[in-house]
Amino acid sequence: MWGRSAMLRTGDFRPENLGQNALAMIGNVCFSMFVIGVLVFTIIAATYEPEDPLFHPSTKITNFLTSKSNATFKSDDTVVKTGEDFMVTNETAFGAALNLTDVKNSLEFEINAVASVCDVNAPIDCKDPEVFQLMMTTTIEKFKDIHFYRFGKPVQADDHNCDMAWRFRPKEGKAAAFYKDYRRFEISRSENCTLSIVSIGEYHTGVNARKRKKNKKRGSKQEEMTSMPVVGETVNDNLPVVESESSFSHQKYLIYVGGGDRCKSMNHYLWSFLCALGEAQYLNRTLVMDLSICLSSIYTSSMQNEEGKDFRFYYDFEHLKESASVLDQDQFWSDWNKWQNKDGLNLHLVEDFRITPMKLAEVKDALIMRKFGSVEPDNYWYRVCEGETESVVQRPWHLLWKSKRLMEIVSAIAARLNWDYDSVHIVRGEKARNKELWPNLDADTSPDALLSTLRDKVDDGRNLYIATNEPDTSFFDPLKDKYTTHFLDEYKDLWDENSEWYSETTKLNNGVPVEFDGYMRVSVDTEVFLRGKKQIETFNHLTNDCKDGINTCSVATN
């Protein structure tokens, strides 16, 4: 009784107070759970490392870049996006463009300091500051659709001609890249010694002003300052060479061998290649890579898979070797065979893609070889980067840029159009013939329909670049009544046997001429389209049909 009365005296457990006590207890429990939740969230927020935004810049790119946790990979014959496509393109990334005032002020002191000595018949001195200033101001005034960022000093061509180079971007350019042009200027001197520009040559005519770049070292300050493509500079994609036996023996290597990725679509190839490169970087090893590519039949004129294509035909190997540790496999095996036994170099063989890179992090052997079997899809390289690995090893897209040689063709085409044109991408071919999946495409891309649709989108008389898979470009002749139309084959001289591209790729291919194949054509066609001031897409602007067939529009936009 005493105990009971004592408890009752507290008033806590009286019948009339039980409801209040229960509510108080529930409130305390909820508050405790809230505090714990806040604590857990704080810990996660403090330790969470978000994915690189490079991989998710937009929903369209996300669809391509997000890997799946199985071997399903959708083949696609379109041009693969590469690192420069994901770069920031606001003006702050490029710095301030030069204007006429900047140019006039920059050399005013030097011009005034030069003694005024005039000889009407004397050769033009390209080193004269007044000549330099005149060439720069005339260039800025002539090319009104581009921004200039740097001018190189003029170089003597002959008594009346000077060559000058400059770095620029189109004013409405969306691509994250600089361009380099160098042209020949004919200069005259009047009887009162006034200088004037008689003419400016065409794109890349000022060959004396084209300077060869100095080699950059990975991680150098110079590399950081030029971490953006510069189209128009000389290309140095010679294969890297190991400096010495000691250097070779102290490095660690990773190589992928075999597998079912060969002769697949280009996006399949890159999905797998960048998985290997990502693993090599994660393991801090040099990737031993095969520069020989098998081009899928979807890109070839023979409609057959074609071996012996060079990685450097399609991608910027110069940027890759300067930004990552890579080595050509032929060079590697030559050095390995010379020094393996002598230096006691060991090989660690991995034949199961389910062995993750994390499990290989402690391997000390000089070479890790991933060997893939013959059974698809388990022999695809990209399987290594699935599952738990995909949150640890990221594909380094920023290391892969498009071939500067192909981009040079793009730049040359845009320059011939003075960087002042609109563009339309017209998909026809098999899709236009397949009425079940694309019931309206054929009619919507007919000349009459195009004239009607483009009426409110492109001004009369404009240069209109048409990127298309329609083989017969005369199909679009009715558009000539309103626009000055241009097609890729109009610029064949940029890759024919007299072109710089032909000469350089032939040299790269050990003297064997290189075909300007289907993937190169689509790549250049697409990039010229993307540099138009107005860009009109087939499935966004010309037809209501879905890109991937009937009832797939919602899927494509997710």
Summary of the structure (lengths in Angstrom):
residues: 558
radius of gyration: 31.3
end to end distance: 72.6
largest distance: 130.1
contacts: 1555
relative contact order: 0.10
helix: 43%
strand: 16%
